[in-house]
Amino acid sequence: MIVFGISTCDTVRKARKALEAAGRDVEFRDVRAEPLTAEEIAEFETAFGDKIVNRASTTWRGLSDEERAAPIADLLSGHPALMKRPVIREGDKLTLGWTKPVQAEWL
């Protein structure tokens, strides 16, 4: 299982802690330190659409209207912190966020 996120994100920390407590083998990937590949960005965009972009983030609020209009792939490659977190992958299964339904799927 791979958890994609940012090490300073509280939601990612909660997800990792809960998954590890449930006995899951969790590999963490900090998308700032090791950016997503073009293929991963395309896969996440296909799976989640524009929901992959966190429009409530301080990074988003700091972008100009012109920057916000860029394609999702450009936004995520230029600003990894814009990715809604966490994205959790195990095999072909992908989930976004750490909501109650997502927790029920993994725990």
MIDOSE-1310 file (N, C-alpha, C; in nm, 2 decimals, decimal comma, always signed):
residues 107
mivf	+0,08/-0,12/+0,00/+0,00/+0,00/+0,00/+0,09/+0,12/+0,00; +0,05/+0,22/-0,09/+0,13/+0,34/-0,09/+0,03/+0,46/-0,06; +0,08/+0,54/+0,04/+0,01/+0,66/+0,07/+0,08/+0,78/+0,01; +0,02/+0,85/-0,08/+0,08/+0,97/-0,14/+0,03/+1,09/-0,07
gist	+0,12/+1,18/-0,03/+0,08/+1,30/+0,04/+0,20/+1,39/+0,07; +0,18/+1,47/+0,18/+0,29/+1,56/+0,22/+0,31/+1,53/+0,37; +0,43/+1,52/+0,41/+0,46/+1,48/+0,55/+0,41/+1,58/+0,66; +0,38/+1,70/+0,62/+0,33/+1,80/+0,72/+0,18/+1,81/+0,72
cdtv	+0,11/+1,73/+0,64/-0,03/+1,73/+0,64/-0,09/+1,65/+0,75; -0,18/+1,71/+0,83/-0,24/+1,64/+0,94/-0,33/+1,52/+0,90; -0,40/+1,54/+0,79/-0,49/+1,43/+0,74/-0,40/+1,31/+0,70; -0,29/+1,34/+0,63/-0,21/+1,23/+0,59/-0,15/+1,16/+0,71
rkar	-0,11/+1,23/+0,81/-0,06/+1,17/+0,94/-0,16/+1,08/+1,00; -0,29/+1,13/+1,01/-0,39/+1,05/+1,07/-0,42/+0,92/+0,99; -0,42/+0,93/+0,86/-0,44/+0,82/+0,77/-0,33/+0,71/+0,79; -0,20/+0,76/+0,79/-0,09/+0,67/+0,81/-0,10/+0,60/+0,94
kale	-0,12/+0,68/+1,05/-0,13/+0,62/+1,18/-0,24/+0,52/+1,19; -0,35/+0,54/+1,14/-0,47/+0,45/+1,15/-0,44/+0,32/+1,07; -0,38/+0,34/+0,95/-0,35/+0,22/+0,86/-0,24/+0,14/+0,93; -0,14/+0,20/+0,98/-0,04/+0,12/+1,05/-0,09/+0,05/+1,18
aagr	-0,18/+0,12/+1,25/-0,24/+0,06/+1,37/-0,33/-0,06/+1,33; -0,38/-0,06/+1,21/-0,46/-0,17/+1,16/-0,38/-0,28/+1,10; -0,25/-0,27/+1,11/-0,16/-0,37/+1,07/-0,13/-0,37/+0,92; -0,16/-0,26/+0,85/-0,13/-0,24/+0,71/+0,02/-0,21/+0,69
dvef	+0,07/-0,26/+0,58/+0,21/-0,23/+0,54/+0,21/-0,11/+0,46; +0,24/+0,01/+0,52/+0,23/+0,14/+0,45/+0,36/+0,19/+0,41; +0,37/+0,22/+0,28/+0,48/+0,30/+0,22/+0,43/+0,44/+0,20; +0,51/+0,54/+0,25/+0,47/+0,68/+0,24/+0,55/+0,74/+0,13
rdvr	+0,48/+0,82/+0,05/+0,55/+0,89/-0,06/+0,52/+1,04/-0,05; +0,62/+1,12/-0,01/+0,60/+1,27/+0,00/+0,61/+1,32/-0,14; +0,50/+1,38/-0,19/+0,50/+1,43/-0,33/+0,58/+1,56/-0,35; +0,62/+1,62/-0,24/+0,71/+1,73/-0,25/+0,85/+1,69/-0,27
aepl	+0,90/+1,59/-0,19/+1,03/+1,53/-0,20/+1,05/+1,45/-0,33; +0,95/+1,37/-0,36/+0,95/+1,28/-0,48/+0,82/+1,31/-0,56; +0,83/+1,41/-0,65/+0,71/+1,45/-0,73/+0,65/+1,34/-0,81; +0,52/+1,35/-0,83/+0,44/+1,26/-0,91/+0,49/+1,26/-1,05
taee	+0,49/+1,14/-1,11/+0,53/+1,13/-1,25/+0,41/+1,18/-1,34; +0,44/+1,20/-1,47/+0,33/+1,24/-1,56/+0,22/+1,13/-1,56; +0,27/+1,01/-1,56/+0,18/+0,89/-1,57/+0,09/+0,89/-1,44; +0,15/+0,91/-1,32/+0,07/+0,91/-1,20/-0,03/+1,02/-1,20
iaef	+0,01/+1,14/-1,24/-0,08/+1,26/-1,25/-0,20/+1,22/-1,34; -0,17/+1,17/-1,46/-0,28/+1,13/-1,55/-0,37/+1,02/-1,49; -0,31/+0,93/-1,42/-0,39/+0,82/-1,35/-0,48/+0,88/-1,25; -0,43/+0,97/-1,16/-0,51/+1,03/-1,06/-0,62/+1,12/-1,12
etaf	-0,58/+1,19/-1,22/-0,68/+1,28/-1,29/-0,79/+1,20/-1,35; -0,76/+1,09/-1,41/-0,86/+1,00/-1,46/-0,95/+0,94/-1,35; -0,89/+0,90/-1,24/-0,97/+0,84/-1,13/-1,06/+0,94/-1,06; -1,00/+1,06/-1,04/-1,07/+1,16/-0,95/-1,12/+1,29/-1,02
gdki	-1,08/+1,31/-1,14/-1,12/+1,43/-1,21/-1,06/+1,55/-1,14; -1,13/+1,66/-1,14/-1,08/+1,79/-1,08/-1,08/+1,78/-0,93; -1,14/+1,68/-0,87/-1,14/+1,67/-0,72/-1,00/+1,64/-0,67; -0,90/+1,61/-0,76/-0,76/+1,58/-0,71/-0,70/+1,72/-0,68
vnra	-0,75/+1,83/-0,72/-0,70/+1,96/-0,69/-0,77/+2,01/-0,56; -0,69/+2,04/-0,46/-0,74/+2,10/-0,34/-0,76/+2,25/-0,35; -0,88/+2,29/-0,38/-0,91/+2,43/-0,40/-0,93/+2,51/-0,27; -0,92/+2,44/-0,16/-0,93/+2,50/-0,03/-0,79/+2,53/+0,03
sttw	-0,69/+2,50/-0,04/-0,55/+2,51/+0,01/-0,50/+2,65/+0,00; -0,40/+2,68/+0,09/-0,33/+2,81/+0,08/-0,26/+2,83/-0,05; -0,21/+2,72/-0,10/-0,14/+2,72/-0,23/-0,23/+2,77/-0,34; -0,35/+2,71/-0,34/-0,46/+2,75/-0,44/-0,49/+2,90/-0,43
rgls	-0,51/+2,94/-0,31/-0,55/+3,08/-0,29/-0,44/+3,18/-0,33; -0,31/+3,13/-0,33/-0,20/+3,21/-0,38/-0,18/+3,22/-0,53; -0,26/+3,14/-0,60/-0,24/+3,14/-0,75/-0,32/+3,25/-0,81; -0,27/+3,30/-0,92/-0,35/+3,40/-1,00/-0,46/+3,32/-1,08
deer	-0,56/+3,40/-1,13/-0,66/+3,34/-1,21/-0,61/+3,27/-1,33; -0,51/+3,32/-1,39/-0,44/+3,26/-1,50/-0,38/+3,13/-1,47; -0,31/+3,12/-1,35/-0,25/+3,00/-1,31/-0,36/+2,89/-1,28; -0,47/+2,94/-1,21/-0,58/+2,84/-1,18/-0,64/+2,78/-1,30
aapi	-0,63/+2,85/-1,41/-0,70/+2,80/-1,54/-0,61/+2,70/-1,61; -0,49/+2,67/-1,56/-0,40/+2,58/-1,62/-0,46/+2,43/-1,61; -0,42/+2,35/-1,70/-0,46/+2,20/-1,69/-0,42/+2,14/-1,56; -0,49/+2,05/-1,51/-0,47/+1,98/-1,39/-0,32/+1,93/-1,38
adll	-0,28/+1,86/-1,49/-0,14/+1,81/-1,49/-0,04/+1,91/-1,47; -0,06/+2,03/-1,53/+0,04/+2,14/-1,51/+0,03/+2,19/-1,37; -0,09/+2,20/-1,31/-0,10/+2,25/-1,17/-0,03/+2,16/-1,07; -0,05/+2,03/-1,09/+0,01/+1,93/-0,99/+0,16/+1,91/-1,01
sghp	+0,20/+1,92/-1,14/+0,35/+1,91/-1,15/+0,42/+2,04/-1,11; +0,36/+2,15/-1,12/+0,42/+2,28/-1,07/+0,40/+2,31/-0,93; +0,29/+2,25/-0,87/+0,26/+2,28/-0,73/+0,21/+2,15/-0,66; +0,30/+2,06/-0,62/+0,26/+1,93/-0,56/+0,17/+1,95/-0,44
almk	+0,18/+2,06/-0,37/+0,09/+2,07/-0,25/-0,05/+2,10/-0,29; -0,08/+2,12/-0,41/-0,22/+2,13/-0,46/-0,30/+2,00/-0,46; -0,23/+1,89/-0,45/-0,30/+1,76/-0,46/-0,38/+1,74/-0,33; -0,50/+1,71/-0,35/-0,59/+1,67/-0,23/-0,53/+1,54/-0,18
rpvi	-0,52/+1,53/-0,04/-0,45/+1,43/+0,02/-0,54/+1,35/+0,13; -0,50/+1,23/+0,15/-0,40/+1,15/+0,08/-0,46/+1,08/-0,03; -0,38/+1,03/-0,13/-0,42/+0,94/-0,23/-0,36/+0,81/-0,18; -0,45/+0,70/-0,17/-0,40/+0,57/-0,12/-0,42/+0,47/-0,23
regd	-0,31/+0,40/-0,26/-0,31/+0,30/-0,36/-0,27/+0,16/-0,31; -0,35/+0,06/-0,35/-0,31/-0,08/-0,32/-0,35/-0,15/-0,44; -0,26/-0,20/-0,52/-0,29/-0,27/-0,64/-0,35/-0,17/-0,74; -0,47/-0,21/-0,79/-0,54/-0,12/-0,88/-0,64/-0,03/-0,81
kltl	-0,65/-0,04/-0,68/-0,75/+0,04/-0,60/-0,69/+0,17/-0,56; -0,76/+0,28/-0,59/-0,72/+0,41/-0,55/-0,83/+0,48/-0,47; -0,80/+0,55/-0,37/-0,90/+0,64/-0,30/-0,84/+0,77/-0,27; -0,92/+0,87/-0,25/-0,88/+1,01/-0,23/-0,94/+1,06/-0,10
gwtk	-0,85/+1,12/-0,02/-0,90/+1,18/+0,11/-0,90/+1,08/+0,22; -0,95/+1,12/+0,33/-0,96/+1,03/+0,45/-1,09/+1,05/+0,52; -1,20/+1,04/+0,44/-1,33/+1,05/+0,49/-1,38/+0,92/+0,55; -1,49/+0,92/+0,62/-1,54/+0,80/+0,68/-1,56/+0,68/+0,58
pvqa	-1,61/+0,71/+0,46/-1,62/+0,60/+0,36/-1,49/+0,54/+0,32; -1,39/+0,63/+0,31/-1,25/+0,58/+0,27/-1,19/+0,50/+0,38; -1,21/+0,55/+0,50/-1,16/+0,48/+0,62/-1,22/+0,34/+0,63; -1,35/+0,33/+0,60/-1,42/+0,20/+0,60/-1,37/+0,10/+0,50
ewl	-1,32/+0,16/+0,38/-1,27/+0,07/+0,28/-1,13/+0,01/+0,32; -1,05/+0,09/+0,39/-0,92/+0,04/+0,42/-0,90/-0,02/+0,56; -0,99/+0,01/+0,66/-0,96/-0,04/+0,79/-1,05/-0,16/+0,83
